[in-house]
Amino acid sequence: MPPEHDRLFKTLLRTFFPGFLGLVVPDLAERLEAARASFLDKELLAEEPAGGKREADLLARVPVRNDGILLVHVEIEARASSRMPHRLRAYGGRIQAAYGEQVLSILVNLKGGPPGIHHATLESALSSPELSLFRYVVFGLARCSGEAFLAKLEPVGWALASLMSRGKASRPAYKLACQKRILTARLTGARRTVLLDFVEAYLELTPSEVAEYKVLSRRNRRGARAMWMTWSEKQKAEGFKLGEQKGLKLGKREGLEEGARSLQRVLLRQLDQRFGPLPESVHRQVEAISSLRRLTRLAEQVLTVGSLRELRLR
């Protein structure tokens, strides 16, 4: 995967780690305290031919209820490969040798391989009862029903749905469905942004699809506006909370200013994803806007406009 996609996946799984385990290994997840997991980001797995080292996509140390620790190792592959199970076994062996604790290996395939979640076994070339088999879990995203995952309770499933089958829906209509599911849910602004960033990256539209997206967005403008208004209110609340954490006694005015700064950050992130790297002048313009109403209106319009000029930010 490109570095940006690698970062998005890691951020998504770290943010929604308990929910991810609930999707992939629901029975086991009930026995884990995934909310208390600690992430071992720099775990080195193997020597590369060029002399470098390879890091685990995600490695977490998860407490087991009552007693013990489970190491959860997740590898994300752009496409299923017949060699990956062998590499996964080697990685698992190195991790277990380093930490001395049981390892759960999860392989996520963006494309290829069987769809859905299933348990797999890698048999040794030597058929011997003395040699234990390597067992792991595979989550194949392609050809899964995106509609089914949008209906699930775990928010991480809504983001992953952007990589799944959209059925008969067009890509623009499906993208709107994913965004609506995220925007109408009860989430903090930061968690919502992680999901929206993921959908934006993996459901990038072509110019012709953008035109259809604009039409569909206009038809549902009232609903879209309500969604964005709800989001802005949550962002404002997050601003108050942040101020309290810093030990500030915020009045109404200061709280609104903190909420505006939160919305400015969200808007700049959305603009950057939609239109690419932003000129410094656009950053200055957005950071000069203090009106929550205007920031909310701009955030709504990001879904429908075709250029920064249409937002009068150029």
C-alpha positions as CSV (number, residue, x, y, z in Angstrom):
1,M,0.0,0.0,0.0
2,P,1.1,3.6,-0.5
3,P,2.5,5.3,2.7
4,E,-0.6,7.5,3.0
5,H,-3.0,4.5,2.9
6,D,-0.8,2.6,5.3
7,R,-1.1,5.5,7.7
8,L,-4.9,5.7,7.3
9,F,-5.3,2.0,8.0
10,K,-3.1,2.1,11.1
11,T,-5.0,5.1,12.4
12,L,-8.3,3.5,11.8
13,L,-7.5,0.2,13.5
14,R,-5.8,1.9,16.5
15,T,-8.8,4.2,17.0
16,F,-11.4,1.5,16.7
17,F,-9.3,-1.5,17.9
18,P,-12.0,-3.0,20.2
19,G,-14.6,-2.8,17.4
20,F,-12.2,-4.3,14.9
21,L,-11.7,-7.3,17.1
22,G,-15.4,-7.5,17.7
23,L,-15.9,-7.8,13.9
24,V,-13.1,-10.3,13.2
25,V,-13.0,-12.5,16.3
26,P,-16.3,-11.8,18.2
27,D,-16.2,-14.8,20.5
28,L,-12.5,-14.1,21.5
29,A,-13.1,-10.4,21.8
30,E,-15.6,-10.9,24.6
31,R,-12.7,-12.4,26.7
32,L,-10.3,-9.5,25.9
33,E,-9.9,-6.1,27.4
34,A,-9.1,-4.5,24.1
35,A,-9.7,-0.9,25.3
36,R,-6.6,-1.4,27.5
37,A,-4.4,-2.6,24.6
38,S,-1.0,-1.1,24.2
39,F,0.5,-0.8,20.7
40,L,4.0,-1.8,19.8
41,D,4.5,0.2,16.7
42,K,8.2,-0.4,16.1
43,E,8.3,-4.1,16.2
44,L,10.8,-5.3,13.5
45,L,9.8,-8.5,11.7
46,A,12.2,-9.4,9.0
47,E,15.4,-8.5,7.1
48,E,14.6,-7.0,3.7
49,P,16.9,-7.7,0.7
50,A,18.0,-4.1,0.6
51,G,19.3,-4.3,4.1
52,G,16.4,-2.5,5.8
53,K,13.9,-3.8,8.4
54,R,10.2,-4.3,8.1
55,E,7.8,-3.1,10.8
56,A,4.6,-4.9,11.7
57,D,1.5,-3.1,10.3
58,L,0.0,-3.3,13.8
59,L,1.0,-5.2,16.9
60,A,-1.0,-4.8,20.1
61,R,-0.5,-6.3,23.6
62,V,-4.0,-7.0,24.8
63,P,-4.9,-8.1,28.4
64,V,-7.0,-11.2,28.7
65,R,-9.8,-11.0,31.2
66,N,-8.9,-12.8,34.5
67,D,-5.3,-13.5,33.5
68,G,-2.8,-13.3,30.7
69,I,-1.8,-11.4,27.7
70,L,-2.5,-11.9,24.0
71,L,-0.4,-10.3,21.2
72,V,-2.6,-9.4,18.3
73,H,-0.6,-9.0,15.0
74,V,-2.4,-7.5,12.0
75,E,-1.0,-7.4,8.5
76,I,-2.7,-5.5,5.7
77,E,-2.1,-6.6,2.1
78,A,-3.1,-4.7,-1.0
79,R,-3.8,-8.0,-2.7
80,A,-4.0,-11.6,-1.5
81,S,-0.8,-13.6,-2.1
82,S,0.0,-17.3,-1.8
83,R,3.3,-16.3,-0.1
84,M,1.8,-14.1,2.6
85,P,0.6,-17.0,4.9
86,H,4.2,-18.2,5.0
87,R,5.5,-14.8,5.9
88,L,2.8,-14.3,8.4
89,R,3.9,-17.6,10.1
90,A,7.5,-16.4,10.2
91,Y,6.4,-13.0,11.6
92,G,4.3,-14.7,14.3
93,G,7.2,-16.9,15.3
94,R,9.6,-13.9,15.7
95,I,7.0,-12.0,17.8
96,Q,6.3,-15.0,20.1
97,A,10.1,-15.6,20.5
98,A,10.6,-11.9,21.4
99,Y,7.7,-11.6,23.9
100,G,7.0,-15.2,25.0
101,E,3.3,-14.7,24.8
102,Q,0.6,-16.2,22.5
103,V,0.1,-14.5,19.2
104,L,-3.2,-14.0,17.2
105,S,-2.3,-13.3,13.6
106,I,-4.9,-11.5,11.4
107,L,-4.4,-11.0,7.7
108,V,-6.5,-8.2,6.0
109,N,-6.7,-8.5,2.2
110,L,-7.9,-5.4,0.3
111,K,-8.3,-7.4,-2.9
112,G,-8.3,-11.0,-3.9
113,G,-8.8,-14.1,-1.9
114,P,-12.1,-15.3,-0.5
115,P,-14.5,-12.6,0.8
116,G,-15.4,-12.2,4.4
117,I,-13.9,-13.5,7.7
118,H,-12.6,-17.0,8.0
119,H,-10.1,-19.0,10.0
120,A,-7.3,-20.5,8.0
121,T,-4.5,-23.1,8.6
122,L,-1.1,-23.3,7.0
123,E,0.0,-26.9,6.9
124,S,3.7,-27.9,7.1
125,A,5.3,-29.6,4.1
126,L,6.2,-32.4,6.6
127,S,3.1,-34.3,7.7
128,S,4.1,-34.9,11.3
129,P,2.0,-34.8,14.5
130,E,5.0,-33.3,16.2
131,L,4.8,-30.2,14.1
132,S,2.0,-27.8,15.1
133,L,0.0,-26.1,12.4
134,F,-0.1,-22.4,12.0
135,R,-3.6,-20.9,12.4
136,Y,-4.6,-17.4,11.5
137,V,-7.6,-15.3,10.6
138,V,-8.2,-13.8,7.2
139,F,-10.5,-10.9,6.5
140,G,-11.1,-10.5,2.7
141,L,-12.7,-7.1,2.1
142,A,-13.3,-7.3,-1.7
143,R,-16.7,-8.8,-2.6
144,C,-18.0,-8.5,0.9
145,S,-21.4,-6.8,1.1
146,G,-20.8,-3.2,1.9
147,E,-24.4,-2.7,2.7
148,A,-24.2,-5.4,5.4
149,F,-21.2,-3.7,7.1
150,L,-22.9,-0.3,7.0
151,A,-25.7,-1.9,9.0
152,K,-23.3,-3.2,11.7
153,L,-22.9,-1.5,15.1
154,E,-19.1,-1.2,14.9
155,P,-18.0,2.1,13.3
156,V,-14.9,0.5,11.9
157,G,-17.1,-1.6,9.6
158,W,-18.5,1.6,8.1
159,A,-15.1,2.7,7.0
160,L,-14.1,-0.7,5.7
161,A,-17.3,-0.8,3.7
162,S,-15.7,1.7,1.4
163,L,-13.5,-1.2,0.1
164,M,-16.3,-3.6,-0.3
165,S,-19.0,-4.4,-2.9
166,R,-21.5,-1.6,-3.4
167,G,-24.0,-3.8,-5.0
168,K,-26.1,-2.0,-7.6
169,A,-25.4,1.5,-6.3
170,S,-23.2,3.8,-8.2
171,R,-19.9,4.9,-6.6
172,P,-21.2,8.4,-5.9
173,A,-24.4,7.1,-4.4
174,Y,-22.5,4.6,-2.3
175,K,-20.0,7.2,-1.1
176,L,-22.9,9.4,0.1
177,A,-24.4,6.3,1.9
178,C,-21.1,5.7,3.7
179,Q,-20.7,9.4,4.7
180,K,-24.3,9.6,5.9
181,R,-23.9,6.5,8.1
182,I,-20.8,8.1,9.7
183,L,-22.2,11.7,10.0
184,T,-25.5,10.6,11.6
185,A,-23.9,8.4,14.3
186,R,-23.1,9.4,17.8
187,L,-19.3,9.9,17.6
188,T,-16.8,12.4,18.8
189,G,-15.5,14.7,16.2
190,A,-12.0,13.1,16.2
191,R,-13.3,9.6,15.7
192,R,-15.8,10.8,13.0
193,T,-12.9,12.5,11.1
194,V,-10.9,9.2,11.1
195,L,-13.8,7.4,9.4
196,L,-14.5,10.2,6.9
197,D,-10.8,10.4,6.0
198,F,-10.7,6.7,5.3
199,V,-13.8,6.8,3.1
200,E,-12.5,9.8,1.2
201,A,-9.2,8.0,0.5
202,Y,-10.7,4.8,-0.7
203,L,-13.8,6.1,-2.5
204,E,-12.0,8.8,-4.6
205,L,-14.3,9.7,-7.5
206,T,-13.4,10.4,-11.1
207,P,-14.4,13.8,-12.7
208,S,-17.5,12.3,-14.2
209,E,-18.5,10.6,-10.9
210,V,-18.0,13.9,-9.1
211,A,-20.6,15.4,-11.4
212,E,-23.1,12.7,-10.4
213,Y,-22.1,13.1,-6.7
214,K,-22.9,16.9,-6.9
215,V,-26.3,16.1,-8.3
216,L,-27.1,13.6,-5.7
217,S,-25.8,15.9,-3.0
218,R,-28.0,18.7,-4.1
219,R,-31.1,16.5,-4.1
220,N,-30.3,15.6,-0.5
221,R,-29.1,19.0,0.5
222,R,-31.4,19.4,3.4
223,G,-30.4,16.1,4.8
224,A,-26.7,16.8,4.2
225,R,-27.0,20.2,5.9
226,A,-28.6,18.6,8.9
227,M,-25.8,16.0,9.1
228,W,-23.1,18.7,8.9
229,M,-24.9,20.9,11.5
230,T,-25.0,17.9,13.8
231,W,-21.3,17.5,13.3
232,S,-20.5,21.1,13.9
233,E,-22.4,21.0,17.2
234,K,-20.3,18.1,18.3
235,Q,-17.1,19.9,17.2
236,K,-18.1,22.9,19.3
237,A,-18.7,20.6,22.3
238,E,-15.3,19.1,21.7
239,G,-13.8,22.6,21.8
240,F,-15.4,23.2,25.3
241,K,-14.0,19.9,26.5
242,L,-10.5,20.7,25.3
243,G,-10.6,24.0,27.0
244,E,-11.6,22.4,30.3
245,Q,-8.8,19.8,30.0
246,K,-6.3,22.7,29.8
247,G,-7.7,24.1,33.0
248,L,-9.3,27.1,31.4
249,K,-12.6,28.5,32.7
250,L,-14.3,29.2,29.4
251,G,-17.2,31.5,29.0
252,K,-19.6,31.2,26.1
253,R,-17.5,33.4,23.8
254,E,-14.3,31.6,24.5
255,G,-16.1,28.2,24.0
256,L,-17.4,29.3,20.6
257,E,-13.9,30.4,19.6
258,E,-12.5,27.0,20.6
259,G,-15.3,25.3,18.6
260,A,-14.5,27.5,15.6
261,R,-10.9,26.4,15.8
262,S,-11.9,22.8,15.8
263,L,-14.1,23.3,12.7
264,Q,-11.3,25.2,11.0
265,R,-9.0,22.1,11.4
266,V,-11.7,19.8,10.1
267,L,-12.5,22.0,7.1
268,L,-8.8,22.3,6.2
269,R,-8.4,18.6,6.3
270,Q,-11.5,18.0,4.1
271,L,-10.3,20.7,1.6
272,D,-6.8,19.1,1.5
273,Q,-8.3,15.7,0.7
274,R,-10.7,17.0,-1.9
275,F,-8.4,19.4,-3.8
276,G,-4.9,18.4,-2.8
277,P,-2.2,20.4,-1.0
278,L,-3.6,23.8,-0.2
279,P,-1.9,27.2,-0.8
280,E,-0.9,29.1,2.3
281,S,-3.4,31.8,1.3
282,V,-6.3,29.3,1.8
283,H,-5.0,28.3,5.2
284,R,-4.9,32.0,6.2
285,Q,-8.4,32.5,4.9
286,V,-9.9,29.6,6.7
287,E,-8.1,30.4,10.0
288,A,-9.5,33.9,9.8
289,I,-13.1,32.7,9.8
290,S,-14.7,32.8,13.3
291,S,-18.3,32.2,12.4
292,L,-19.5,28.7,13.1
293,R,-22.3,29.2,10.7
294,R,-20.0,30.0,7.8
295,L,-17.6,27.2,8.7
296,T,-20.5,24.8,8.7
297,R,-21.7,26.1,5.4
298,L,-18.3,25.7,3.8
299,A,-18.0,22.2,5.2
300,E,-21.3,21.3,3.6
301,Q,-20.3,22.8,0.3
302,V,-17.1,20.8,0.1
303,L,-19.3,17.8,-0.8
304,T,-20.7,19.5,-3.9
305,V,-18.3,22.1,-5.3
306,G,-15.7,21.4,-8.0
307,S,-13.0,23.9,-7.1
308,L,-11.7,26.2,-4.3
309,R,-12.8,29.1,-6.5
310,E,-16.4,28.1,-6.0
311,L,-15.9,28.4,-2.3
312,R,-14.3,31.8,-2.8
313,L,-11.2,30.6,-1.1
314,R,-8.8,31.0,-4.0
